[in-house]
């Protein structure tokens, strides 16, 4: 039954998107196999506008407090929303995502962990690396262009602006067993960084600066400042 409702909502979302947002989709996800689709996150409309751009049903990891009304929360979970508790690794939510991928389904994740407040990409979280490590699944990067203009944080009503969804080629990672905790952490960081770089490339936008990049730049900045002072 939920599959029928999902299909009807897919058609409705695609129709509204085409009518109001001059909606376009570039690329597609593979038709078979379990995988992650990793996208930038700029608007509450990202889920329906990404979902109706894919040729397969998907499940969506999202923060647990998006839909606090119990009845609505239960309905949306039956349609594919996987609520994630913030502030720690939610083993129940990630376990469900892992099981879905192992069963051959598509799971959508927003590596930034929340909506951007200024339209720019944010630093990715490590959760995507956890799922890839456990499943060995490919990751399809996606960039949603225009959703920030349609419904940015704080807006009360969507505006008619063009929206394009770009789906990239699947990324695969070597998930050989990490022997030590440090190696595992490095793997998570490698996955999250690689994915956000692919998302940025699809959107033709800057890659978010890492803290260690900023730290490595600081001596040069200090030297430059000293020369300027002279």
Residue pairs with C-beta under 8 A, 6 or more apart in sequence:
2 78
2 79
2 80
3 57
5 79
6 57
6 79
6 80
7 57
9 48
9 79
10 51
10 52
13 48
13 49
13 51
13 52
14 23
14 52
17 23
17 48
17 49
17 52
17 163
20 158
20 160
21 49
21 146
21 150
21 160
21 161
21 162
21 163
22 162
22 163
23 49
23 52
23 53
23 162
23 163
23 164
23 165
24 162
24 163
24 164
24 165
25 53
25 164
25 165
25 167
26 164
26 165
26 166
26 167
27 166
27 167
27 168
27 169
28 54
28 55
28 167
29 35
29 37
29 54
29 55
29 56
29 106
29 140
29 167
30 138
30 140
30 170
31 55
31 56
32 104
33 104
33 137
33 138
34 100
34 101
34 102
34 103
34 104
34 105
34 106
34 107
34 135
34 137
35 101
35 106
35 107
35 137
35 138
35 139
35 140
35 170
36 101
36 106
36 107
36 108
36 109
36 128
36 131
36 132
36 137
36 138
36 139
36 140
37 50
37 54
37 58
37 106
37 107
37 108
37 109
37 139
37 140
37 142
37 167
38 108
38 109
38 110
38 111
38 128
38 139
38 140
38 141
38 142
38 195
38 199
39 46
39 50
39 108
39 109
39 110
39 141
39 142
39 143
39 144
39 199
40 46
40 110
40 112
40 116
40 121
40 142
40 143
40 144
40 199
40 203
41 110
41 112
41 114
41 115
41 116
42 115
42 116
42 119
42 144
42 147
42 148
42 152
43 115
43 144
43 147
43 148
43 150
43 151
43 152
43 153
44 115
44 151
45 147
45 150
45 151
45 158
46 110
46 144
46 147
47 60
47 62
47 81
47 108
49 144
49 147
49 163
49 165
50 108
50 142
50 144
50 165
51 58
51 60
51 108
53 165
53 167
54 106
54 167
56 106
57 80
57 105
57 106
58 80
58 105
58 106
58 107
58 108
59 80
59 81
59 82
59 96
59 97
59 100
59 105
59 106
59 107
59 108
60 80
60 81
60 82
60 107
60 108
61 82
61 84
61 93
61 94
61 97
61 107
61 108
61 109
61 110
61 127
62 81
62 82
62 83
62 84
62 110
63 83
63 84
63 86
63 114
64 83
64 84
64 85
64 86
64 90
64 93
65 86
66 81
66 83
67 73
67 76
67 81
73 81
73 83
77 83
82 93
82 96
82 97
82 107
83 93
84 90
84 93
84 94
85 93
86 113
89 127
89 130
94 127
94 130
94 131
97 107
97 109
97 131
98 131
98 134
98 135
100 107
101 107
101 131
101 135
101 137
102 135
107 131
109 127
109 128
109 131
111 124
111 125
111 127
111 128
111 192
111 195
111 196
111 199
112 121
112 122
112 123
112 124
112 125
112 196
113 122
113 124
113 125
113 127
114 122
115 153
116 122
116 148
116 153
117 153
119 148
119 152
120 205
120 206
120 208
121 196
121 199
121 200
121 203
121 205
121 206
121 207
121 208
122 208
123 196
123 208
123 210
123 211
124 192
124 193
124 195
124 196
124 208
125 192
126 185
126 188
126 189
126 192
128 139
128 188
128 191
128 192
128 195
129 187
129 188
129 189
129 190
129 191
129 192
130 188
131 137
132 139
132 173
132 175
132 191
133 175
133 178
133 184
133 187
133 188
133 191
136 173
136 175
138 170
138 171
138 172
139 170
139 171
139 172
139 173
139 191
139 195
140 167
140 168
140 169
140 170
140 171
141 167
141 168
141 171
141 195
141 198
141 199
141 201
141 202
142 165
142 166
142 167
142 168
142 199
142 202
143 165
143 166
143 168
143 199
143 200
143 202
143 203
143 205
144 163
144 164
144 165
144 166
145 163
145 164
145 165
145 166
145 203
146 161
146 162
146 163
146 164
147 163
149 159
149 161
150 158
150 159
150 160
150 161
150 163
151 157
151 158
151 159
166 202
166 203
168 198
168 199
168 201
168 202
171 194
171 195
171 198
173 187
173 190
173 191
173 194
175 187
178 184
178 186
178 187
193 210
196 207
196 208
197 207
200 206
200 207
200 208
